[in-house]
Amino acid sequence: MTSLVNCLAICAIFVWVPALGKPVENSEWIELSYPFNGETIYWPTVMSFHHSLVFENYTADGYYFALYNIGASEHGGTHIDAPRHFAAGKWTTDQIPLDHLIGPAIKIDLSSKADKNADYEMTPSDLQEWEEKHGVIPDNVILLVFFGWGKYWPKKKTYLGTDLKNTSLLHFPGIHPNASRWLVKNRKVKMVGIDTPSMDFGQSKMFQTHQILYAENIPGLENVAHMDKLPTKCFTVYAAPMFISGGSGGPCRVFARLDENCSTSAVVRFQNDIVFLTVMICLVFGFL
């Protein structure tokens, strides 16, 4: 009988102690945007972000009041590329359907390859290798390509490959046109995001990946932050771009929420296995 009581006590410990690996409510949300400020990285040839003071003080009537002016190119920092950016007649920023800005997402991790080659381009083989490990890319997902490039933000020289206004000196990874063709032909993704300045790699001259994806009304997210905090799948991405009428893109707040049914970590699954095993031990040996 003592053995049974001891076993049940062990079971109770495993059942009632809070799940060690279960994320707290705040940790279920992942910020995927860089803040806009004086360090925000833009394409070398466009206007950078400006934030100028109009008024910040107490008024003559005694209440506090603050107001600033802002200005920038559509394409810099964490932002969206509307299909119109490279495809005539396709969606402008304000025309992108809301259901294309929110959805289940997956992450393709190519950081080890980008570490060895700053000009690396994702290939169809990379996508096929991902599918061999994780299953077929589902329809209507947001596909994020992770090169680990966020570790260089906001150091312009390493992030862009140059701190000069000379696009021929740009070096960073991107998506090979063949991978884009493979995606639009074989899969049905509704948006693509990347943690570099551009869908195409830095040395691209024709921006073919932009052309291929946007011709199919597949918007792009560029300079997506903190992808290293995301799992491979089982999360939802939300993109909230500035609602610019007729825009080719715009600043965008991007964030993710880990799916509750998938956010259980390996630690929790292991703990559940231990609970089951302990119960079985109790049942088998408890009456001995």
Backbone as CSV, one residue per row, in Angstrom:
resi,resn,N_x,N_y,N_z,CA_x,CA_y,CA_z,C_x,C_y,C_z
1,MET,0.830,-1.208,0.000,0.000,0.000,0.000,0.862,1.254,0.000
2,THR,1.975,1.210,0.781,2.892,2.351,0.820,3.446,2.648,-0.554
3,SER,3.766,1.590,-1.290,4.296,1.772,-2.644,3.283,2.476,-3.530
4,LEU,2.017,2.110,-3.384,0.972,2.736,-4.197,0.852,4.216,-3.864
5,VAL,0.872,4.545,-2.577,0.767,5.949,-2.154,1.936,6.756,-2.695
6,ASN,3.124,6.191,-2.596,4.308,6.893,-3.098,4.200,7.148,-4.593
7,CYS,3.761,6.134,-5.336,3.617,6.289,-6.783,2.592,7.353,-7.128
8,LEU,1.458,7.343,-6.391,0.424,8.346,-6.655,0.931,9.745,-6.330
9,ALA,1.761,9.864,-5.309,2.340,11.165,-4.962,3.232,11.664,-6.085
10,ILE,4.016,10.751,-6.658,4.877,11.122,-7.786,4.026,11.578,-8.958
11,CYS,2.937,10.850,-9.212,2.034,11.228,-10.308,1.489,12.626,-10.084
12,ALA,1.084,12.909,-8.846,0.503,14.218,-8.543,1.498,15.335,-8.793
13,ILE,2.757,15.098,-8.462,3.786,16.117,-8.687,3.874,16.458,-10.156
14,PHE,3.911,15.427,-11.006,4.032,15.671,-12.446,2.780,16.325,-13.020
15,VAL,1.606,15.955,-12.474,0.360,16.482,-13.023,0.130,17.923,-12.596
16,TRP,0.436,18.276,-11.344,0.055,19.579,-10.816,1.133,20.635,-10.934
17,VAL,2.394,20.241,-11.077,3.433,21.255,-11.293,3.188,21.897,-12.651
18,PRO,3.196,23.238,-12.762,2.941,23.898,-14.055,3.878,23.381,-15.125
19,ALA,3.347,23.271,-16.338,4.141,22.758,-17.463,5.378,23.605,-17.658
20,LEU,6.546,22.975,-17.534,7.802,23.719,-17.578,8.034,24.412,-18.900
21,GLY,7.599,23.771,-19.978,7.897,24.350,-21.283,6.772,25.156,-21.882
22,LYS,5.642,25.260,-21.179,4.506,25.983,-21.748,4.771,27.475,-21.712
23,PRO,4.705,28.166,-22.840,4.994,29.588,-22.849,3.934,30.372,-22.111
24,VAL,4.339,31.441,-21.404,3.374,32.319,-20.770,2.652,33.079,-21.858
25,GLU,1.556,33.729,-21.481,0.713,34.392,-22.468,1.503,35.368,-23.333
26,ASN,2.378,36.163,-22.719,3.127,37.164,-23.473,4.081,36.541,-24.478
27,SER,4.609,35.366,-24.183,5.618,34.769,-25.054,5.004,34.122,-26.287
28,GLU,3.659,34.045,-26.346,3.018,33.439,-27.504,3.017,34.381,-28.705
29,TRP,3.276,35.658,-28.473,3.322,36.655,-29.543,4.770,36.998,-29.849
30,ILE,5.134,36.988,-31.129,6.504,37.263,-31.551,6.519,38.503,-32.437
31,GLU,7.275,39.498,-32.046,7.439,40.710,-32.858,8.350,40.400,-34.042
32,LEU,7.896,40.730,-35.243,8.680,40.461,-36.450,9.016,41.747,-37.204
33,SER,8.969,42.882,-36.500,9.227,44.174,-37.138,10.394,44.886,-36.475
34,TYR,11.095,45.680,-37.266,12.086,46.603,-36.726,11.413,47.953,-36.514
35,PRO,11.759,48.672,-35.443,11.178,49.999,-35.251,11.715,50.983,-36.288
36,PHE,10.919,51.972,-36.611,11.362,53.019,-37.532,12.008,54.139,-36.726
37,ASN,13.271,54.406,-37.064,14.027,55.453,-36.374,15.206,55.861,-37.254
38,GLY,16.144,56.577,-36.684,17.279,57.064,-37.458,18.206,55.979,-37.960
39,GLU,18.089,54.763,-37.406,18.947,53.655,-37.831,18.285,52.742,-38.864
40,THR,17.031,52.976,-39.168,16.307,52.097,-40.091,16.991,52.046,-41.452
41,ILE,17.175,50.835,-41.954,17.889,50.641,-43.222,16.918,50.718,-44.397
42,TYR,17.319,51.502,-45.389,16.550,51.669,-46.626,17.430,51.303,-47.814
43,TRP,16.791,51.069,-48.942,17.517,50.872,-50.192,18.395,52.099,-50.413
44,PRO,19.626,51.902,-50.877,20.590,53.015,-50.935,20.139,54.239,-51.720
45,THR,19.241,54.067,-52.683,18.896,55.179,-53.574,17.598,55.898,-53.196
46,VAL,16.955,55.504,-52.091,15.663,56.112,-51.763,15.741,56.937,-50.480
47,MET,14.676,57.662,-50.231,14.583,58.516,-49.050,14.485,57.672,-47.785
48,SER,15.267,58.011,-46.779,15.230,57.279,-45.521,14.153,57.856,-44.602
49,PHE,14.039,57.291,-43.414,12.990,57.688,-42.479,13.348,58.989,-41.771
50,HIS,12.380,59.895,-41.733,12.550,61.173,-41.031,11.409,61.347,-40.041
51,HIS,11.758,61.757,-38.846,10.787,61.940,-37.765,11.123,63.264,-37.086
52,SER,10.386,64.300,-37.418,10.749,65.644,-36.951,9.707,66.200,-35.985
53,LEU,10.191,66.897,-35.000,9.342,67.453,-33.950,8.555,68.663,-34.440
54,VAL,7.269,68.651,-34.174,6.424,69.829,-34.393,6.196,70.529,-33.058
55,PHE,5.766,69.758,-32.068,5.547,70.329,-30.732,5.547,69.212,-29.705
56,GLU,6.180,69.442,-28.584,6.138,68.506,-27.460,6.346,69.292,-26.177
57,ASN,5.245,69.604,-25.507,5.332,70.412,-24.293,3.932,70.577,-23.710
58,TYR,3.881,71.284,-22.617,2.585,71.654,-22.061,2.092,72.914,-22.751
59,THR,0.838,72.932,-23.081,0.252,74.077,-23.769,-0.042,75.201,-22.780
60,ALA,-0.420,76.335,-23.326,-0.779,77.482,-22.486,-2.000,77.174,-21.626
61,ASP,-2.801,76.208,-22.075,-3.988,75.822,-21.308,-3.692,74.755,-20.262
62,GLY,-2.434,74.289,-20.201,-2.032,73.402,-19.122,-2.024,71.919,-19.414
63,TYR,-2.394,71.505,-20.629,-2.363,70.073,-20.939,-1.153,69.749,-21.817
64,TYR,-0.696,68.501,-21.704,0.462,68.053,-22.484,0.022,67.688,-23.889
65,PHE,0.894,68.000,-24.870,0.572,67.723,-26.273,1.860,67.438,-27.028
66,ALA,1.855,66.370,-27.861,3.029,66.024,-28.669,2.594,65.748,-30.096
67,LEU,3.409,66.214,-31.066,3.105,66.014,-32.479,4.403,66.005,-33.273
68,TYR,4.516,65.047,-34.208,5.700,64.933,-35.052,5.271,64.778,-36.505
69,ASN,6.149,65.144,-37.404,5.976,64.841,-38.822,6.853,63.649,-39.175
70,ILE,6.384,62.811,-40.095,7.196,61.695,-40.568,7.266,61.727,-42.088
71,GLY,8.321,61.096,-42.619,8.465,60.982,-44.060,9.452,59.887,-44.393
72,ALA,9.214,59.181,-45.493,10.105,58.085,-45.889,9.644,57.500,-47.211
73,SER,10.521,56.699,-47.818,10.126,55.881,-48.961,9.176,54.784,-48.493
74,GLU,8.387,54.259,-49.409,7.531,53.117,-49.085,8.364,51.889,-48.726
75,HIS,9.564,51.800,-49.297,10.337,50.559,-49.236,11.594,50.728,-48.387
76,GLY,11.444,50.415,-47.104,12.556,50.472,-46.171,12.102,49.969,-44.825
77,GLY,13.046,49.523,-44.002,12.662,48.915,-42.745,11.785,47.701,-43.011
78,THR,11.053,47.268,-42.012,10.105,46.174,-42.219,8.926,46.729,-43.009
79,HIS,8.739,46.213,-44.215,7.709,46.782,-45.083,7.108,45.717,-45.993
80,ILE,6.011,46.087,-46.612,5.358,45.206,-47.575,5.629,45.699,-48.985
81,ASP,5.816,44.757,-49.887,5.819,45.036,-51.324,4.447,44.645,-51.854
82,ALA,3.684,45.617,-52.325,2.451,45.274,-53.025,2.826,44.698,-54.385
83,PRO,2.024,43.807,-54.939,2.337,43.258,-56.262,2.573,44.332,-57.325
84,ARG,1.897,45.478,-57.199,2.065,46.550,-58.175,3.519,47.046,-58.241
85,HIS,4.301,46.773,-57.223,5.700,47.218,-57.172,6.481,46.764,-58.407
86,PHE,6.165,45.543,-58.905,6.868,45.018,-60.080,5.926,44.377,-61.103
87,ALA,4.624,44.597,-60.961,3.679,43.952,-61.880,2.535,44.914,-62.204
88,ALA,2.526,45.394,-63.423,1.500,46.344,-63.862,0.109,45.737,-63.743
89,GLY,-0.808,46.516,-63.216,-2.193,46.084,-63.123,-2.516,45.196,-61.946
90,LYS,-1.520,44.814,-61.152,-1.770,43.959,-59.992,-2.073,44.830,-58.767
91,TRP,-2.327,44.180,-57.643,-2.791,44.885,-56.453,-1.838,45.989,-56.003
92,THR,-2.413,47.139,-55.681,-1.679,48.176,-54.962,-1.817,47.873,-53.467
93,THR,-1.119,48.635,-52.648,-1.111,48.345,-51.212,-2.521,48.275,-50.635
94,ASP,-3.356,49.221,-51.005,-4.712,49.267,-50.458,-5.633,48.206,-51.046
95,GLN,-5.215,47.549,-52.114,-6.052,46.529,-52.758,-5.758,45.108,-52.283
96,ILE,-4.701,44.928,-51.510,-4.371,43.579,-51.033,-5.479,43.105,-50.089
97,PRO,-6.123,41.980,-50.385,-7.196,41.485,-49.507,-6.676,41.196,-48.105
98,LEU,-7.507,41.458,-47.119,-7.097,41.247,-45.736,-6.698,39.802,-45.472
99,ASP,-7.369,38.863,-46.142,-7.037,37.460,-45.872,-5.692,37.047,-46.458
100,HIS,-5.068,37.934,-47.247,-3.707,37.679,-47.715,-2.663,38.235,-46.744
101,LEU,-3.110,38.991,-45.771,-2.205,39.611,-44.806,-2.153,38.843,-43.492
102,ILE,-2.996,37.852,-43.360,-3.067,37.045,-42.143,-3.165,35.580,-42.543
103,GLY,-2.411,34.735,-41.864,-2.566,33.326,-42.175,-1.532,32.436,-41.534
104,PRO,-1.770,31.130,-41.569,-0.784,30.170,-41.071,0.505,30.305,-41.861
105,ALA,1.619,30.064,-41.201,2.915,30.319,-41.837,3.896,29.190,-41.580
106,ILE,4.914,29.154,-42.430,6.029,28.224,-42.266,7.333,28.991,-42.435
107,LYS,8.404,28.419,-41.908,9.726,29.050,-42.015,10.701,28.101,-42.692
108,ILE,11.372,28.602,-43.728,12.436,27.852,-44.401,13.764,28.382,-43.867
109,ASP,14.491,27.568,-43.141,15.739,28.001,-42.501,16.937,27.697,-43.397
110,LEU,17.518,28.753,-43.959,18.705,28.627,-44.814,19.879,29.403,-44.227
111,SER,19.840,29.629,-42.935,20.861,30.455,-42.288,22.256,29.852,-42.385
112,SER,22.362,28.535,-42.322,23.689,27.912,-42.398,24.315,28.113,-43.774
113,LYS,23.487,28.130,-44.816,23.997,28.350,-46.172,24.360,29.813,-46.387
114,ALA,23.563,30.713,-45.832,23.853,32.140,-45.972,25.104,32.534,-45.199
115,ASP,25.381,31.820,-44.103,26.601,32.105,-43.338,27.854,31.856,-44.174
116,LYS,27.757,30.909,-45.093,28.908,30.565,-45.928,28.968,31.379,-47.215
117,ASN,27.840,31.977,-47.592,27.774,32.689,-48.869,26.758,33.820,-48.774
118,ALA,27.243,35.044,-48.687,26.361,36.208,-48.553,25.475,36.403,-49.770
119,ASP,25.825,35.811,-50.892,25.029,35.941,-52.114,24.174,34.695,-52.377
120,TYR,23.923,33.911,-51.320,23.175,32.669,-51.516,21.745,32.961,-51.967
121,GLU,21.225,32.101,-52.860,19.848,32.207,-53.318,19.116,30.896,-53.053
122,MET,17.943,30.995,-52.455,17.129,29.806,-52.216,16.760,29.143,-53.536
123,THR,16.890,27.820,-53.597,16.646,27.059,-54.822,15.414,26.165,-54.674
124,PRO,14.922,25.611,-55.778,13.848,24.620,-55.672,14.245,23.437,-54.793
125,SER,15.511,23.062,-54.828,15.979,21.944,-53.998,15.815,22.248,-52.516
126,ASP,16.036,23.497,-52.130,15.846,23.882,-50.730,14.392,23.676,-50.308
127,LEU,13.478,24.037,-51.176,12.055,23.863,-50.882,11.688,22.384,-50.816
128,GLN,12.234,21.608,-51.725,11.939,20.174,-51.749,12.538,19.467,-50.536
129,GLU,13.722,19.889,-50.115,14.337,19.309,-48.920,13.507,19.632,-47.682
130,TRP,12.979,20.849,-47.632,12.113,21.221,-46.510,10.895,20.308,-46.479
131,GLU,10.307,20.066,-47.638,9.111,19.226,-47.697,9.406,17.781,-47.306
132,GLU,10.592,17.299,-47.622,10.957,15.938,-47.236,10.985,15.786,-45.719
133,LYS,11.340,16.862,-45.025,11.433,16.823,-43.563,10.115,17.172,-42.880
134,HIS,9.351,18.092,-43.478,8.207,18.669,-42.774,6.864,18.481,-43.470
135,GLY,6.856,17.839,-44.623,5.612,17.655,-45.352,5.416,18.706,-46.430
136,VAL,4.448,18.464,-47.285,4.176,19.367,-48.403,3.757,20.743,-47.889
137,ILE,4.269,21.785,-48.514,3.887,23.150,-48.160,2.381,23.294,-48.376
138,PRO,1.622,23.611,-47.325,0.160,23.684,-47.462,-0.274,24.854,-48.346
139,ASP,-1.476,24.756,-48.861,-2.053,25.863,-49.615,-2.338,27.043,-48.686
140,ASN,-2.274,28.234,-49.263,-2.678,29.466,-48.575,-1.884,29.749,-47.303
141,VAL,-0.603,29.417,-47.326,0.257,29.764,-46.198,1.096,30.990,-46.540
142,ILE,1.621,31.602,-45.502,2.617,32.657,-45.645,3.976,31.999,-45.456
143,LEU,4.813,32.094,-46.457,6.117,31.419,-46.442,7.203,32.421,-46.071
144,LEU,7.916,32.149,-44.990,9.006,33.009,-44.541,10.347,32.340,-44.823
145,VAL,11.259,33.098,-45.407,12.597,32.594,-45.713,13.579,33.227,-44.734
146,PHE,14.232,32.374,-43.957,15.116,32.820,-42.880,16.576,32.576,-43.250
147,PHE,17.312,33.673,-43.440,18.742,33.584,-43.722,19.595,33.949,-42.505
148,GLY,18.963,34.306,-41.413,19.708,34.738,-40.233,20.314,36.116,-40.393
149,TRP,19.766,36.892,-41.332,20.369,38.187,-41.660,20.081,39.254,-40.611
150,GLY,19.114,39.001,-39.753,18.783,39.972,-38.717,19.919,40.228,-37.744
151,LYS,20.865,39.308,-37.678,21.986,39.513,-36.754,22.847,40.703,-37.154
152,TYR,22.695,41.165,-38.388,23.471,42.313,-38.857,22.734,43.645,-38.694
153,TRP,21.459,43.610,-38.421,20.675,44.836,-38.258,21.074,45.535,-36.970
154,PRO,21.243,46.871,-36.950,21.073,47.850,-38.031,22.408,48.303,-38.645
155,LYS,23.387,47.398,-38.703,24.691,47.767,-39.273,24.607,47.719,-40.802
156,LYS,24.452,48.877,-41.384,24.167,48.970,-42.818,25.227,48.285,-43.673
157,LYS,26.490,48.437,-43.314,27.564,47.905,-44.153,27.510,46.387,-44.241
158,THR,27.185,45.715,-43.145,27.114,44.251,-43.168,25.744,43.765,-43.629
159,TYR,24.705,44.510,-43.318,23.356,44.092,-43.708,23.133,44.230,-45.212
160,LEU,23.603,45.336,-45.784,23.457,45.567,-47.223,24.663,45.094,-48.028
161,GLY,25.801,45.001,-47.354,27.044,44.701,-48.066,27.839,45.950,-48.354
162,THR,27.223,47.110,-48.129,27.889,48.392,-48.352,27.132,49.483,-47.607
163,ASP,27.839,50.530,-47.238,27.172,51.698,-46.666,27.217,52.872,-47.636
164,LEU,27.555,52.568,-48.892,27.606,53.582,-49.943,26.330,53.533,-50.781
165,LYS,26.015,54.628,-51.440,24.830,54.681,-52.308,25.175,54.121,-53.688
166,ASN,25.614,52.883,-53.704,26.047,52.224,-54.934,25.472,50.811,-54.940
167,THR,24.414,50.599,-55.707,23.724,49.307,-55.683,24.554,48.156,-56.243
168,SER,25.610,48.463,-56.981,26.458,47.388,-57.515,27.272,46.720,-56.415
169,LEU,27.306,47.334,-55.239,28.078,46.797,-54.122,27.215,46.019,-53.129
170,LEU,25.947,45.857,-53.433,25.043,45.164,-52.518,25.329,43.661,-52.485
171,HIS,25.360,43.114,-51.287,25.564,41.671,-51.111,24.711,41.185,-49.943
172,PHE,23.705,40.404,-50.256,22.868,39.744,-49.252,22.088,38.636,-49.957
173,PRO,21.605,37.640,-49.211,20.910,36.502,-49.833,19.516,36.872,-50.337
174,GLY,18.969,35.986,-51.155,17.622,36.187,-51.669,17.041,34.889,-52.201
175,ILE,15.992,35.017,-52.972,15.287,33.866,-53.534,15.600,33.765,-55.020
176,HIS,16.113,32.623,-55.449,16.435,32.442,-56.864,15.143,32.427,-57.685
177,PRO,15.164,33.015,-58.880,13.966,32.998,-59.736,13.403,31.598,-59.962
178,ASN,14.271,30.592,-60.040,13.778,29.225,-60.246,12.952,28.732,-59.061
179,ALA,13.328,29.161,-57.856,12.543,28.795,-56.677,11.182,29.478,-56.713
180,SER,11.157,30.718,-57.168,9.888,31.441,-57.293,8.994,30.781,-58.332
181,ARG,9.598,30.389,-59.449,8.820,29.707,-60.494,8.256,28.390,-59.967
182,TRP,9.072,27.661,-59.210,8.631,26.385,-58.649,7.448,26.599,-57.713
183,LEU,7.522,27.651,-56.898,6.443,27.934,-55.954,5.131,28.254,-56.663
184,VAL,5.183,29.153,-57.641,3.934,29.567,-58.294,3.360,28.444,-59.165
185,LYS,4.217,27.545,-59.620,3.750,26.441,-60.463,3.224,25.274,-59.639
186,ASN,3.865,25.004,-58.507,3.574,23.778,-57.769,2.861,23.966,-56.435
187,ARG,2.899,25.158,-55.884,2.290,25.389,-54.578,1.443,26.654,-54.620
188,LYS,0.662,26.850,-53.561,-0.253,27.991,-53.523,-0.013,28.789,-52.243
189,VAL,1.048,29.595,-52.242,1.314,30.449,-51.086,0.658,31.805,-51.320
190,LYS,0.262,32.472,-50.237,-0.421,33.754,-50.436,0.442,34.960,-50.110
191,MET,1.579,34.738,-49.471,2.526,35.830,-49.243,3.882,35.214,-48.920
192,VAL,4.954,35.931,-49.259,6.318,35.471,-48.983,7.038,36.559,-48.202
193,GLY,7.725,36.152,-47.141,8.506,37.099,-46.350,9.958,36.685,-46.297
194,ILE,10.830,37.659,-46.061,12.270,37.397,-46.069,12.952,38.322,-45.061
195,ASP,14.050,37.867,-44.475,14.728,38.691,-43.468,15.924,39.440,-44.043
196,THR,15.856,39.766,-45.324,16.880,40.572,-45.998,16.193,41.772,-46.653
197,PRO,16.955,42.689,-47.264,16.341,43.893,-47.843,15.489,43.657,-49.077
198,SER,15.596,42.473,-49.701,14.932,42.282,-50.987,14.632,40.813,-51.244
199,MET,13.563,40.553,-51.984,13.252,39.187,-52.396,14.388,38.601,-53.240
200,ASP,14.958,39.429,-54.105,16.098,39.010,-54.926,17.394,39.288,-54.179
201,PHE,18.418,38.503,-54.477,19.698,38.705,-53.790,20.332,40.032,-54.210
202,GLY,21.316,40.484,-53.434,21.855,41.823,-53.610,22.391,42.146,-54.980
203,GLN,22.943,41.152,-55.666,23.556,41.394,-56.969,22.572,41.281,-58.134
204,SER,21.303,41.113,-57.846,20.302,41.011,-58.911,20.201,42.317,-59.694
205,LYS,20.038,42.187,-60.992,19.872,43.357,-61.869,18.452,43.453,-62.418
206,MET,17.790,42.313,-62.562,16.464,42.283,-63.181,15.331,42.009,-62.177
207,PHE,15.680,41.661,-60.945,14.682,41.452,-59.893,13.588,40.474,-60.347
208,GLN,14.060,39.346,-60.869,13.127,38.384,-61.457,12.181,37.756,-60.436
209,THR,12.676,37.525,-59.222,11.791,36.945,-58.211,10.649,37.896,-57.890
210,HIS,10.953,39.188,-57.782,9.883,40.174,-57.616,8.861,40.044,-58.748
211,GLN,9.359,39.993,-59.966,8.462,39.946,-61.120,7.587,38.692,-61.119
212,ILE,8.203,37.555,-60.811,7.491,36.274,-60.868,6.408,36.189,-59.793
213,LEU,6.760,36.517,-58.557,5.791,36.423,-57.463,4.684,37.455,-57.600
214,TYR,5.060,38.686,-57.904,4.071,39.761,-57.902,3.127,39.675,-59.100
215,ALA,3.590,39.060,-60.184,2.700,38.834,-61.330,1.542,37.910,-60.958
216,GLU,1.738,37.113,-59.897,0.693,36.202,-59.415,-0.063,36.790,-58.228
217,ASN,0.107,38.088,-57.994,-0.528,38.774,-56.858,-0.135,38.144,-55.521
218,ILE,1.132,37.781,-55.396,1.681,37.284,-54.132,2.507,38.412,-53.519
219,PRO,2.005,39.098,-52.495,2.765,40.194,-51.889,4.029,39.686,-51.202
220,GLY,4.954,40.604,-50.937,6.195,40.261,-50.264,6.408,41.088,-49.010
221,LEU,7.029,40.483,-48.016,7.445,41.185,-46.805,8.961,41.162,-46.761
222,GLU,9.579,42.328,-46.620,11.039,42.416,-46.605,11.522,43.017,-45.291
223,ASN,12.750,42.666,-44.921,13.328,43.079,-43.641,12.469,42.594,-42.468
224,VAL,12.009,41.360,-42.557,11.251,40.773,-41.453,12.226,40.459,-40.317
225,ALA,11.883,40.855,-39.117,12.795,40.747,-37.972,12.525,39.494,-37.131
226,HIS,13.536,39.095,-36.370,13.406,38.101,-35.295,12.848,36.750,-35.730
227,MET,13.134,36.360,-36.954,12.668,35.044,-37.408,13.308,33.908,-36.613
228,ASP,14.439,34.174,-35.989,15.104,33.142,-35.201,14.242,32.690,-34.022
229,LYS,13.259,33.491,-33.643,12.386,33.146,-32.521,11.205,32.276,-32.942
230,LEU,11.069,32.059,-34.244,9.932,31.298,-34.753,10.263,29.817,-34.903
231,PRO,9.275,28.949,-34.708,9.462,27.532,-35.032,9.398,27.338,-36.541
232,THR,9.549,26.119,-36.984,9.486,25.824,-38.418,8.076,25.991,-38.966
233,LYS,7.091,25.636,-38.168,5.691,25.821,-38.556,4.859,25.918,-37.290
234,CYS,3.547,25.868,-37.438,2.643,25.997,-36.293,2.644,27.407,-35.707
235,PHE,2.567,28.397,-36.571,2.394,29.773,-36.109,1.618,30.549,-37.166
236,THR,1.025,31.645,-36.741,0.230,32.492,-37.621,0.894,33.853,-37.742
237,VAL,0.985,34.356,-38.962,1.598,35.664,-39.213,0.510,36.698,-39.488
238,TYR,0.729,37.879,-38.939,-0.161,39.022,-39.156,0.678,40.167,-39.723
239,ALA,0.225,40.741,-40.821,0.915,41.885,-41.423,-0.071,43.042,-41.521
240,ALA,0.318,44.193,-40.989,-0.567,45.361,-40.978,0.145,46.542,-41.639
241,PRO,0.087,46.621,-42.967,0.771,47.713,-43.669,-0.007,49.023,-43.589
242,MET,0.718,50.125,-43.742,0.064,51.419,-43.870,-0.877,51.362,-45.070
243,PHE,-2.085,51.857,-44.895,-3.145,51.719,-45.903,-3.010,52.847,-46.937
244,ILE,-2.037,52.694,-47.843,-1.698,53.743,-48.804,-2.465,53.529,-50.108
245,SER,-3.305,54.466,-50.454,-4.070,54.364,-51.691,-3.137,54.426,-52.892
246,GLY,-3.215,53.410,-53.754,-2.377,53.367,-54.945,-0.916,53.080,-54.679
247,GLY,-0.577,52.647,-53.470,0.819,52.447,-53.099,1.449,51.212,-53.717
248,SER,2.774,51.254,-53.858,3.526,50.082,-54.315,4.064,49.283,-53.138
249,GLY,3.765,49.737,-51.941,4.225,49.093,-50.723,3.989,50.024,-49.561
250,GLY,4.688,49.775,-48.456,4.561,50.674,-47.328,5.090,50.076,-46.047
251,PRO,5.376,50.927,-45.058,5.798,50.434,-43.747,4.778,49.441,-43.205
252,CYS,5.266,48.445,-42.480,4.374,47.353,-42.083,4.738,46.836,-40.695
253,ARG,3.765,46.677,-39.850,3.955,45.989,-38.577,3.655,44.514,-38.824
254,VAL,4.631,43.682,-38.563,4.486,42.241,-38.774,4.715,41.541,-37.439
255,PHE,3.867,40.588,-37.118,4.041,39.841,-35.880,3.446,38.450,-36.054
256,ALA,3.735,37.584,-35.109,3.272,36.197,-35.210,2.748,35.725,-33.870
257,ARG,1.850,34.775,-33.941,1.381,34.112,-32.728,1.584,32.617,-32.884
258,LEU,2.208,32.034,-31.889,2.406,30.589,-31.910,1.060,29.899,-31.720
259,ASP,0.792,28.912,-32.556,-0.476,28.192,-32.448,-0.520,27.421,-31.132
260,GLU,-1.633,27.514,-30.431,-1.739,26.890,-29.114,-1.544,25.384,-29.174
261,ASN,-2.070,24.756,-30.205,-1.966,23.298,-30.285,-0.586,22.841,-30.728
262,CYS,0.272,23.795,-31.106,1.624,23.438,-31.531,2.691,24.097,-30.670
263,SER,2.282,25.020,-29.810,3.274,25.757,-29.032,3.851,24.919,-27.909
264,THR,3.209,23.774,-27.630,3.756,22.883,-26.622,5.131,22.417,-27.058
265,SER,6.099,22.707,-26.259,7.476,22.411,-26.631,7.815,20.953,-26.408
266,ALA,8.994,20.604,-26.850,9.479,19.240,-26.633,9.569,18.943,-25.144
267,VAL,9.853,19.983,-24.329,9.936,19.791,-22.881,8.590,19.336,-22.336
268,VAL,7.506,20.001,-22.798,6.176,19.639,-22.320,5.800,18.245,-22.789
269,ARG,6.090,17.943,-24.060,5.774,16.614,-24.565,6.532,15.549,-23.778
270,PHE,7.785,15.852,-23.464,8.590,14.933,-22.669,7.983,14.772,-21.281
271,GLN,7.530,15.900,-20.699,6.915,15.841,-19.381,5.649,14.990,-19.412
272,ASN,4.843,15.155,-20.445,3.626,14.353,-20.571,3.950,12.871,-20.687
273,ASP,5.027,12.579,-21.413,5.458,11.185,-21.527,5.860,10.634,-20.163
274,ILE,6.520,11.463,-19.356,6.936,11.045,-18.018,5.714,10.774,-17.143
275,VAL,4.696,11.660,-17.248,3.462,11.451,-16.487,2.851,10.100,-16.835
276,PHE,2.750,9.840,-18.141,2.169,8.575,-18.594,2.975,7.391,-18.075
277,LEU,4.291,7.508,-18.185,5.154,6.421,-17.739,5.017,6.201,-16.238
278,THR,4.927,7.295,-15.472,4.799,7.183,-14.022,3.494,6.502,-13.635
279,VAL,2.410,6.908,-14.322,1.114,6.273,-14.061,1.187,4.774,-14.346
280,MET,1.827,4.415,-15.447,1.950,3.004,-15.796,2.750,2.254,-14.741
281,ILE,3.808,2.885,-14.230,4.610,2.238,-13.182,3.766,2.020,-11.937
282,CYS,2.940,3.052,-11.610,2.061,2.922,-10.448,1.106,1.743,-10.609
283,LEU,0.538,1.650,-11.810,-0.434,0.589,-12.059,0.206,-0.788,-12.001
284,VAL,1.423,-0.869,-12.514,2.086,-2.170,-12.579,2.657,-2.584,-11.239
285,PHE,3.287,-1.627,-10.525,4.023,-1.988,-9.314,3.370,-1.486,-8.029
286,GLY,2.286,-0.728,-8.162,1.716,-0.087,-6.973,1.214,-1.055,-5.923
287,PHE,0.782,-2.201,-6.358,0.214,-3.132,-5.391,1.210,-4.183,-4.939
288,LEU,2.499,-4.057,-5.374,3.493,-5.060,-4.995,4.000,-4.820,-3.584
